[in-house]
């Protein structure tokens, strides 16, 4: 039976939504990898599967394009929330992810704001391979680490144009210090309320943006005293706002947009 999907993006960070409420979940690691193939599938940075949930409006499961699972995706969470709010004619929904219950709201401008939960800083929560202080890692360039449900490693650079993202990114992603690999950020601080961010995404390469990476980068900057509690994060594809008071949850706000909807044929499903 063909499988319906919706292709969406958040400032160019593209993702696919599959609604499997009221039906068995058809998505496996192998199918996610086939769907993520930009030549023979649909193509995306992440896939979100919407499932039934007893204590929230829905539950979300996430996959990378390489078929690996992940616990958090700020862009796809906003996209799923947008679709559910339009369906129910509501301005807020609660979604369950492996990060817990996330409250999502539509702002007066039409953007979607998500409570992304509290950041994690203990070495065992990120996780790292060894016990250490995570605000300054023992790596060249003195990056900081945190978790937003997925690992993040943040470098602060003087000139983003000179950052060797395609070289340093994959090397740090697979560094033994990160047993589950990591997202890698390169941040240039414009001022205390504005940063430019480029990303090497775990399992995905260089995207135009990433919601959870925007959160992780801003949190690490605020934690080091470099940024104010409300930060505009400008990625290659556009800007989002990240707010964190230094203690509670992180709030991510930005636009999402549907590109197209369609169905996956039996050939891809049975490949």
Secondary structure as UniProt FT lines:
FT   STRAND          3..10
FT   TURN            11..12
FT   STRAND          13..19
FT   TURN            21..22
FT   HELIX           29..36
FT   TURN            38..40
FT   STRAND          46..51
FT   STRAND          58..64
FT   TURN            65..66
FT   STRAND          69..70
FT   HELIX           74..88
FT   STRAND          92..97
FT   TURN            98..99
FT   STRAND          100..106
FT   TURN            108..109
FT   STRAND          112..118
FT   HELIX           123..126
FT   TURN            140..141
FT   STRAND          144..147
FT   STRAND          151..156
FT   HELIX           160..162
FT   HELIX           165..173
FT   TURN            176..177
FT   TURN            179..180
FT   STRAND          183..191
FT   TURN            192..193
FT   STRAND          194..201
FT   TURN            202..204
FT   HELIX           211..223
FT   TURN            224..225
FT   STRAND          230..235
FT   TURN            236..237
FT   STRAND          238..243
FT   STRAND          249..254
FT   STRAND          257..264
FT   HELIX           266..270
//
